[in-house]
Amino acid sequence: MAKYEFKLPDIGEGIAEAEIVAWHVKVGDTIAEDQQIADMMTDKATVEMESPVAGKVVQLAGEVGDQIPIG
């Protein structure tokens, strides 16, 4: 199985980073394409992030409260 590295997509309005509000998956989970994986908050809104691919979670990008850069 190929490894896919999820990068926080550009959610518009000149946002450079977003805060992790909640994870809906954990390391070891098997996920489906389009499954909700996290809630991210910008200074404008809270956005649900979905997985663009199906697979197995091998690592999380940070902890709740961490700021994650776009891209």
C-alpha positions in Angstrom: 0.0 0.0 0.0 1.3 3.4 -0.9 1.8 6.0 1.8 -0.2 9.2 1.4 0.8 12.3 3.3 -2.3 14.5 4.0 -1.5 18.2 3.9 -3.9 20.9 5.2 -5.6 22.3 2.1 -5.9 26.0 1.3 -9.3 26.8 2.8 -9.3 30.3 1.3 -9.5 33.9 2.5 -5.7 34.2 2.9 -5.6 31.8 5.9 -2.0 30.6 6.6 -2.7 28.2 9.4 -5.5 26.5 11.4 -5.8 25.1 14.9 -6.7 21.5 15.5 -10.0 21.5 17.4 -10.7 17.7 17.5 -9.4 14.5 16.0 -12.0 12.0 14.8 -9.4 9.3 14.1 -6.4 7.8 15.9 -3.2 6.0 14.8 -4.1 2.6 13.6 -7.6 3.4 12.5 -8.7 2.3 9.0 -10.5 5.1 7.3 -12.7 5.5 4.2 -12.3 8.1 1.4 -14.3 11.3 2.4 -14.4 10.2 6.1 -14.2 13.1 8.5 -10.8 13.0 10.2 -10.5 16.3 12.1 -12.1 19.7 12.9 -9.9 22.7 12.2 -10.5 26.2 13.3 -9.3 29.4 11.6 -9.9 32.9 12.6 -13.0 32.8 10.3 -14.7 29.4 11.0 -14.4 25.8 12.1 -14.0 23.5 9.1 -14.4 19.7 8.9 -11.5 18.0 7.2 -12.1 14.8 5.3 -9.7 12.2 4.0 -9.1 12.4 0.2 -8.1 8.7 0.2 -9.0 5.4 2.0 -6.3 3.8 4.1 -4.8 3.4 7.6 -3.8 6.2 9.9 0.0 5.9 10.7 0.6 9.3 12.2 -1.3 12.4 13.4 0.0 15.9 12.5 -0.3 17.3 16.0 -2.3 17.6 19.2 -5.6 19.3 19.8 -4.7 23.0 20.2 -1.7 22.9 17.9 -1.5 25.4 14.9 -0.9 23.6 11.6 0.3 25.5 8.5 -1.5 25.3 5.2 0.1 22.9 2.8 
